[in-house]
C-alpha cells in the first residue's frame, strides 16, 4: 500500500516531467553550442585567410597603376595572414610570399608570378580546410539530430504514458467520490467507496463510508417521525384561512394551501415543484405575488364579488440563513368596505355641516354689523371668539370634504400649463396678511425664465399656501421664510419653502404626511389633515412631496411638478 500523500505524488509527477524537459533542453543546448563553435572556427581560421589572399591578389593587379597604395595594401594583408596561419603547409607558403614581397619592395622588376603562385597555394589550403571542416560540422549536426531524436522520442513516450495514466490516478477516485455523493443525494445510503491507497483518498473513503452508514441508520430510525412532522405541517398550512404559498431561495414553489390554489386557479400537481417565474408568465396573480416592488392592495373578483387582499412576505430561516420565504394573501375586504363606508360617512356629515356653519358665519357677521345693535366690549369678544371657532370649523369641514374626495378617488384635477410665478403670486397674496401680523418676511426667488409647469392651479396654490401657513405658524416673530422655485434637471420644477423655526424631530419626519398626525409638543391650530391632503394633490399630478428638517435649524418642505 502506498504511503505517499496526494501532494507528494503530484510533486513527484511534475518533477518527473520537469527532469525530462531539462534533459532534452541540456542535450539540445550542448549540440547547438558545438555547432556554433565549429561555425565560428571556420569563419575565423579559413574564411579570413581567403579574404587576405584575395586582397593581396587585387593589390598585385593594381601595382603598375598605383604602386605605393598597392604596396601598402599588400603589406597590411600579408601581416594579417602571417598572424592567421592555421593549416599545414600554409606557413611555408606565407613565408615564401613574404620573401618575394621584400624583393619586390627593393626592385620593381621582380617577377610577381611566383608570389601569385604561393598566394594561390594559401587559398587552396584554406579552401580544402573549409571543405573538411564542413564535413565534420555536418557529421556533428547529423549526430546531434540523431541523439536529440532518440532522447526526445524516449521522453515523449515516457511523458505520454505519464500524462495518460497519472490524471486517471488522481481523477478516478474523485469520479468515484462524485458518484457516491450523487447516490447519497438520491438517498441511496447503501453506497460505499473502496480505495486501496493510504493517501487522502483513502481517508476520504473511510469518512464517506462512515457518513453513509450513519445516514442510513438515521433514515431508518427517523423516517416515520419525519413523515409525521411533514403531514402535520401540511395539515397546518391547509387549515390556514388566508392564501399561503411557500417558495425556496430559487423561487421554486414548495407548497400552496387550498385558498391559494383557488385564487390562482391552478391544480396543485401543476404548481408544486415548478419555477414561479415560468408559471407567472401565464398567471397575473402569481406575477404580482413574486414582484416585491408591488405594495398596493390587490382587487380580485371571487364568486362574482370584488375582494381586496394585501400581500405579506415572511422569510424562512435556518441557523440565521435564509432558505426560502412564504407569501400570505390576507383578505381585507371587510376593512376596505368599512373604510369606504367611513369615507362616505365623512363626506355626508361634512356636506351636511357646511350649510349650518355657513349660516352661523353669516349670523355672526350680522351681529358684528352695528345696524343690528351696538355690542358691549364683552359681547364683541364673545362674537370674535365665535367667529374664529366657526371659521376653523368651516376649514376642517372643507378639508374633510377634500380628504373624502381623495379617498374615494373622485378628486377632480384640471392640469394646464401655468407659469410658476403665477402660483407663487397667488399663494403670496393669500398669506401676506398673516405674515405681516407676525412681522415675518417671505423672501421669494422665482426666475421669469422658468418653464411652465403642468398643474392644477387651484390645488397647487392650496398646497403652497398650506406650506407657507405652517412655516409662518412655526417661525419666530420677526424672522424670515425663503420660497424658491428651481428646475431639477429632470424636466421637473421644485417648489421649496424654508423656515428657520424649531424644526421637526427625526422620529416624526416619516409620519408628518400621515392623516391626523401632529408633532407632539408643537403648538398650533392644525388638525393633521393639511399635509396629508397636500401629498395626495401633488402625487395625483405626477409630482413628489417631502421634508428635510433639523431640530433647532428649521424645516424645508418641498414638492415637484412636471414641466409643461
N, C-alpha and C positions, 0 to 999 in steps of 0.2 A: 504494500500500500504506500502510495506516495505521501511524503510528509511535507512537500513544498506547498506554500500558500499561493493563492492566485496571483498576488502581486509579484512574488518571486518568479513564477512561471512566465508571466508576461515580460518581466525584465529580462529573463534569460532568452526568451524568444526574440525580443527586439535586439538584444546584444548579439545573437547569432546572425541576424540579418545585417547588423552593422559591421560585424567582422568580415562577412563575405564581401560587402561593399568595399571595405577597407582593403582587402586582398586584391580585388580587381583594380582598384584605384592605384595602389602602390605598384603593381605589375605594369599597368599602362604608363604610369609616370616614369618608371625605370627605363622602359624601352623607348619611349618618346625622347627622354633625355639623351640616351645613347645615340639615337638617330640625329638629334640636334647637334651633338658634339662632332659626329662624323661629318655632317654637312659643313660645320664651321671649319673643320680641319681641311676639307677640300678647298674651300674658298681661300683660306689663309695661306696654305702652303703651295698650292699649284696655280690657282687662278691668278694670283698676284704676280707670279713669275712669268706667266704668259703675257700679262699686261706690260710688265717691264720690258720683255723681249720685243713686243710689238712696237713700243715707244722707241727702242734703240734702232730698230729697222727703219722706222719713219725718219729718225734723225739722220741716219746714213743716207737716205734718199734725198734729204734736204741739204746735205753737206755742201754740194757745189754752189748752191744759190745763197745760203746763209750759214756760212761756216761757223762763225762764233756762236750763234744761238744753237745750232745743231750740236756742236761740241759740248756746250753746257747741258743741253737736254740729255745727250747720250751719257755724259759723266754722272748726272743725277740718277738716272735709271739703272746705270751699272752699279753704283753704290748700293742702291736698294736691292738689286739682285744678289750682290755679294752677301748681303745680310739675310737673304731669304733662301739660301741653298739648303734643300731638304732631301733630294733624291740622289741615288748612287750614280756617279759619273757627271753630275751637274756641277760639282765643284771644279773638276778639271776643265770642263768647257768654259766655265765662267772665268777661270784664271787665264785661259788662252785668249778670251775676248779682252781681258784687261791688259795683257802683254801687247796685243796688236794695237789696242787703243792708245797705249803710251807711245808706240812708234808713230801712230797716225798724228798724234799731237805735235811731234817733232818734225815729221815730213809728210806733207800733204799728198805726195805721190805714191804713198804706200797703198798696195792693192787691198781693197775692202772686201774682196770676195771671201778671203779666209775668215774674217771676223763675222761675216754673214753666216758662213757655214757653221761656226760654233754657236751662233745665236739660234740657228735652226735646230742644232743638237739639243740646246737647253729646252726649246719649245717641244721637241719630240719627247724628251724625257718626262716633262710635266704632263703632256697630253696622255702618255702611256700610264702615268701615275694616276691621273684623274679617272681613266677608264678602269684601272684596277681597283681603286678605292670605291668607285661607283658600284662595282660588282660586290664588294664587301658590304657596302651600305644596303644594297638590295637584298643580300642574303640575310643581313641583320633584321631588315624590315620583315622579310618572309618568316623568319624565326619568331619575331615579336608577334606577328599576326597569328601564327600557329599556337604559340603559348597562351596568348590572350584569349583566342577562341576556345582552347581546351579548358582554361580556368573559368571563363565566362559561362561556357556550357555546363560545366560541373556546378557552378554557383546557381545557374538558372534552374537546373534540375533539383538541387537541394532547396532553393528558395521556393520553387513552385510546390514541391512536396510539403514544405513547411506551411506556406500560405494556404494550401488546400486542407491540411489537417488541423493546424493549430486553432483557427477560428471555431471549427466544429468542436474542438476540445473544450473551448470556453462557452460557445453558444448552445451546444446540445443540452447541458444541464439547465441553462436559462430557459430554453424552449420547454423542457420537461416541467420546470417550475411554473412557467406561464400556463401550461395546460392544466397542471394541478390546481392553480389558483382559479382558473375558469371553472373547473369542476366543483371546487368549494363554493364559488359564487352561485352555481346552479344547484347547490345543496347536495352535491354528491360527496358526502363526508367519508366515504369508503376509500377515497383516493389516497395513495401512498407513494412516496418517492424513495428510490434506492440508488445512491451514488457511491461507487467504490473508490472514493477518494478521501484523503484526510485533510482536504483544504476547506475553505469557507463553504463550498457547495455541500460538502458532507455535513457540516454543522447546520446549514440551511435546511437540508433534507430532514435532519433529525428534528429541528424546530417545527418544520411544516407537518411532519407526521404526528408530533405531539399536539399541535393545534387542531389538526383534522380529527384526531381521536377525541379531544375534549369537546369539539363542536358536535361530533356525532353523539357523545353522551348527553350534551346539553340539549340537542334537538329532541332526543327521545324522552328526556326527563321533563322538558318544559313545553313540548308541543301542545299538550292538552290545555295547559294553563294559558298559553299564548292564544290558542283558538278561542278559549272562553273570553279572554280580555278583548279580542278583536270583535267577537259577536256582541259583547256588551257595549263597546264603543260605537258600533254601527247602530245598535238599538237606541243609544242616547242621541246620536245625530239624527236618526229618523224621527225621534219624538219631538224634536225642536219644531216650534210653530213657524219660526222665521226661516226663510230660504237660506240654506247654508251650503257653500261649495268650498272644498279644500284643494289647494294646489301645492306642488313642491317648488323648489327653487328654480326649476327649469320650466315652470308653467304647465306641467303635466297635471291633469285633473285626477285627484286621488279619490274623492268621494263627493256625493251630492245627495241631499235628502229629498224626500218626496215633494215638498213645496217648491224646491229649486227646480226639480225635473219638470214640474207642471208649468212653472213660469217660463222655463227655457223651451218647453215643448220638444224635448229630445229624449228618446229612450235611454235608459241607464247604460245598456250594453254598448251604445254608440258614443257615450260620453266618457265613462271611466277609463283612465289609461291613455286618453288621447291628448294631444297638444292643444292647449287653449287657443293658441294663435291660429291654428288651422280651422278649428270649429267656429271661431269668432268671425271668420270671413263670410259665413253664411248665417250668423246669428247675431243680430244687433244687440240684444241684451247682454250676451257674454262679452261682446266687444266693449260695452260700457263698463262691465264689472272689472275687466283687466286693465282698463285705461285709468291710471292713477291720477290723471290730470282732471278728470270729471268729478266735480264735487256737488253739483246741484241735485236736488231731489229728482227722482225718475217717475214719470207717469206711465202706468201700464194698464191696459184695459183687461180686466179679469171678469169673465162671465157677464160681459156687457156693461160693466161698471168701471168707471175710472178710479184707479187706486194709485196711491203715491207711496214711494219707497225711498229710503235713504240707504246708502252703502256704508258698511263698517268693515274695516280690514284689521285683522289681528295676526301678528307674526307668530309662527310656531318655532320655538327654540329648544335646542337640546345642548346642555352644557354651554350656555351663552352663545351658541352658534345657530344662526337662522337656517332652518331646514325646510321651511315652507310657510304658507300663510292661509288663512281662512277668510272668505268674504261672506258677510251676512247681509241680507236684504231685509231691513226692518220695515214693516208696514206702518206707515204714519198717516193712513187715510183719515182716521178719526181725528187726529190732531190737525190735519190740513182742513178738514171740514169745520172744526172748531175755530181755526184761525180765520177762515173765510167768513164764518158767522160773526166773529168778533169784528172783523173789518166792516161788514155790513152794518153791525150794530153801532160802531163808532161813527160811520158815515151818516146813519139815520139820526142818531142823537145830536151830532154836530149840526146837521142841517136844521133840525127842529129847534136847537138852542139859538141858532144865528138870528132867527126872526125876533124873539123876545129881547135878545141882547141889543139888537139894532134899535128896537122900540124904546128900551130903557135908556140907551145912549141919547136918543132924540129927546126923551123926557128930561134927562139931566141938562141938556143944552137949553131947554125951555126954562128950567129952574134958574139957570145962570142968567137968563135974559131978564133985565130989570123991569121990563114991561109987565112981567107976571108978578112982580112984587119985589121989594128990597129984602135981601137976606142979611142976617146978622153975621158977625165975623165967625162965630162958631158954626153957623149953618153953611157958610161958604167953605169952611174947612171940611165939613162933612160931605158936601156936594163934590168938592175937589177929590176927596178920597174915593167916593163912589165912582167918579168919572175915571180915575186911574184903574180901579179894580175892574170896572166894566170894560175898558179898552183892553186890559190884559186878558180878560175872559174872551173877548172877540178875537184877539190874536191867537189864543190857544185853540179856539174852535176852528179858526181858519187853517192853522197848522194841522189839526186833526183831520180836517177835510182833505188837505193836500196829502197827508200820510195815507188815508184810506184810498185815495186815487192811486198812489204809488203801489200800495199792496195789492190792489185789485187789478193792476196792470192797465188801468184806463187813463193813465197820465197822458195829457194832450200836449204835444210839443209842436212848435211851428218854427223849425230851424230855417234860417235865411242868412245870407251874407250880411254882416254888420261890422262896422268899424269898432275896434276895441275901445277907442276913445269915447264913443257914444255910450257904451255900457258903463265905463268908469264915471262919466259925467252924470249919468242918471243916478248911480249909487251915491256919488258925492253930494248931489242936490238933496238926497233923502236924509243923509246922516250929518250934513253940515251943521244944522241947528243943535243936534245932540252933542257934537264935538265942541261947538262954541260954548255950550253951557259948562263944560269941564275944561275949557281953555286948552284943548288938545289940537295940535297942528298936524293935519294929514298932508304928508308930502307925496305928491304923485310924480311918477316918472313913466310917461307914455309917449312914445315917439309917433309923429304924424305919418311916418313911412311904414308903419307896421302893416302887414297884410290883413285883410278882413278875416273874421272867424265865422264859421258856420254854426250858428247858435240861436236858441230861442231867447230873444232879448229880455222878455219879462222874467223868465225863470232864472236866467243867468244873472240879471241885475239883482234879483231877490237873493241869490246865493251870495253875491258880493256885498250886498247890504247887510246880510246876516253876519258875514265875517268881519266887516268893519264895525258893526254894532258890538259884537263880542270884544273886539280889540279895544274899543272905546271904554267899554264896561270894566275891563280888567287892567286898564292902563292908569298910571298915577296922574293926579291932577296937574295940568300944565306940561305934560310930556308930549311926545310926538309918535306918529304912526307913519310907516312907509308903505306906499302902494305902488307896485311896479308891474309892468307888462312887458315881457320879453319873449322872443322866439326861442324855441328849444332846439332848433336844428333838425327836428324830425317832423316837419310840417305841422307843428302844434304851437299854440301860444300859451304862455304860462302867466297866470294872474297870481301875484304874491302879496299878501297882507302881513306886514311885520310889525308887531308891537314889542314894547320893552317893559312889560309888566312882570308878574311873578313867575310866569312860565308854568308848564304842566309837568307834574312828577312822572318819571319814566314808567311807573307801574300802571298809569292810567292812559297813556298815549294810544295804546292799542284799542281802547274801549271808547274813545272820545266820539266816534261816529255812530255808536250804538244808540238805539231808541231809548229815550227817557233816562239816559245816563248823564249824571252831573258829577264833576270832580268834587270829592269830599273837601270841605273847608273853603270852597270858593263861594264868596258872597255874590249873588246875582239874582236876576229876575227871570232867568230862563227856566224852561221846563224839560230840557233834554231832547227836544224834537228838531230844533233848527238845523243842527249839523247832520242829523240822520236824513232829513229831507233834502238838504243840500247835496249829500252824497248820491242820493237817488237821482236828483235832477242832472248832476254832472255826468254820472255814468250812463244815464239814458241818452246823453248827447255824444257819447263816444269819448269822453274825457276821463281823467282820474283826479282824485282829490286826496290831500294828505296834510300832515303837520310835522314840523320839526320844532322841537322845543327843548329848552334847558332851564332848569329851575334857577330863578334869580336873574335870568337874562332875557326873558320874554319868549314869545311863541311866533312861529312863522307858518301861517296857513296858506296853502296854495291849491290851485286847480288848473287843469289844462283843457283846452278846446281845440278841435281841428281847424286848420286854416281852410278858408272857403276855396 
